[in-house]
């Protein structure tokens, strides 16, 4: 929210510009909506920039993207990654399910979106646990969320392409899965060593532990919710 007269940034709910004294013409509700919209736009831009950096070089790009953000921004970008993964999975399933079990309804779509966040939560928790168990000298919960979101993006792409290609193009889906798995492993390993600062000798077993714990927790939660 900015002053229409002098362009000074204003806090939400401000009725007068602290710089030039011009009264604001925006209601608190509109100001809050504008603030949220600006924040979503800003984080979306941060997320797109981080994706381009990571996609070209996941080993050097992941820590570069993380370090270019403040901790809170990194956390929000990680959540944005998770939402992108979630939407890709939901869209992919939407294309696939009509051929298997009839067209999904609105309730099914909401369930897909909710269940799609389970792997993100499980991976974030597993990354935080690995940081403690394998004695990471750095890292933080914001970093765990960033790593988890980034590591899920390749499989979101797999789900989307599988839905678009259809069940008949198994070979194409299999090739994309290989690339996605490779990127995910690289991202997790780099996240352990360069963000959580786990020693390389410990990061090697930490990655499969993260995957196994996250998979096990996700399976339990899926079974409980379905």
N, C-alpha and C positions, 0 to 999 in steps of 0.2 A: 504494500500500500504506500503510495507516494502522494505528496502534496501537489495539487493541480497547478499551484501558482509558482512554486520555486523548485519542485522536484525532490524535496527532502523526504527521506524515508520515514514513515510514520508507524507507530506501534498499533496493533489491532485495538479498535475501540476508541482511538484518539479522536477528540472532537475539534481540536485546533492544532495547527502546525506549530511546533516548538521553535521553528526557525524564523518564519515570517509572520506568524499569527493568523494566517488565513483559516477560517472555519472549514472543516471538512464537510463534504456533501454526501458522503457515503454512510449508510447505516452500519451499525456493528455487525449485523448478520451478513450484509454484502461484503463488508471489509474482510470478515473471516473467510467467506467463500473465495474472495479474490486472493487472500493469502494462501489458502490451501491450493488453489489452482496454480499459483506461481511456484509453490514448493513442488508440486507434482511435476510441473513442466521442467523445473530445474533438475530434479532427481532423474527424470527420464533422459534428459540430455547427458547427465553424468553417467547413467547406466549405458547409454549408447556409445559414449566415448570409451568407457571401460571395456565394453564388448569388442570394439574394434581393436583395442590394444591387446586384449587377451587372445583374440582369435588369430592374430598374425603371429604371436609368439607367447604361448601360455606360460613358459618357464620364466622369461624376463618380464612379460607383460602383466602377470598377476600382481607381483609386488609393486610394480610401477603404478598400476591403476589404484591399488590400495593406498599407497603412500601419497598419492596426489589428492586424496580426500581426507577430510577431518573424520574422526572416529564416528560421529553421529551420521555424517554423510555416507560413510562406508557401510554402516548398518542399513541405512535406508536404501542404498543401491543394492545391497544383498537381498533385501526384501523385494525390491523391484525385479531382480533376477528370478526370485522364487515365483512371483506373480506371472512373469513371462513364461516360465516353465509350466506353471499351472494352466494358463490359457492354452498353450500349445498342446498339452496333454488332453485337455477338454475338447478342443477342436478336432484333434486326431481321433479321439474316441467317438465323437459325434459323427464323423465320416465313416468309421468302421462299423459301429454298432447296428445301423440300419440293415446291414447285410447279414447280421448274425441274430439279433434279438428284437427287431422292430425299432422304429424311430424312438429315441429317448425323449422324455417329456422335460418340462421345466425343472421338476424336482430332481430328475436324474442329472441334469446339467449342474444344478447347485451342488449335488452330492459329489460329482466329479471334481468340481472346483475345490470343495472342502477337502476331499481326500488327497487332492494333488498337493496340498500344503503339508501333508504328513511326512513325506521324505525330506522336505526342507527342515522341519523341526527335528527329525531324527538325526539328520546329518549334522546339524548345528550342535546338538547335544553330544553326538559322538566325537566331533572335532574338539569340543571343550573338554570332554573326558580324556581324549588322547593327549591333549596339551598338559593335563595334570599327571596322567599316568607315565607319560614318556618325558616328563620334566622339560617342557618348553620354557625357555628362559624369557620369552616375550609373549606377545599375543594378547588378545582380549576377546571378550564376547562379541564385540563388533567385528573383529577379524574372523571369528568362527562363523558368523552369519554371512559375511562376505564370501568366504571360501565355500560354504555350503551352497549358496545361491549360484555362484559361478560354476561349480562342479555339476550342477543339475541342468544347466542350459543346453549342453550337447544332447542330453536325452530328451529334452523338450523338443528339440529339432527333429530327433528320431521319431517321436510320437506324431508330430505334425506331418512329416514326410510319409510316414507309414499310412496315416489316414488318407492323405491325398493320393498316394500311389495305389492304395487298395491292397487287399490280401493276396492278390494274384502276383504282385511284384515282390516276392519274398527275397530274391537275390539282391535287389536294390536296397531293401531295408536292412539286410544282413551286412552289406558293405558299409552303410551309414552307421550301423551299430558298432562296427569295429573302430571306425574313426571316433565316434562319440566316447567309447570306452577308453581309447587311448588318451583323448583330451581330458577326460575326467580323472584318470590316474595321474596324468601330468599336473593337473591343477591341484589335486589333493596333496601330492608329494611336494610341490612347490609351496603350497600354503603351509604345510607342516614345517618346512625348512626355512622359508623366507619370511613368513608372517608370524607363525607361532614360535619360530626359532627353536625347533626340535633338532637335535643333532642328527646328521645324515644317517648314522648307523642305527639310530632309533626310529627315524622317519620311515625307513623301509618296512619294518613290521607295523608301524603305526597306520599306514594307509589301508592294508587289508583289515586291520582291526576296526577302523572307522567304517569301512564298507560293510563288514559283517554285523557290527553292532547296529548301524543304521538300518540295514536290511531286516534284522531280527525284530527291532522295535517297530518298524513300519509294518511288518507282517502281523504282529500282535495287535496293533492299532487298527489295521484294515479288518482283521477278523472280528474285532470288537464292534466296529462301526457298520459292517455290512450285514 
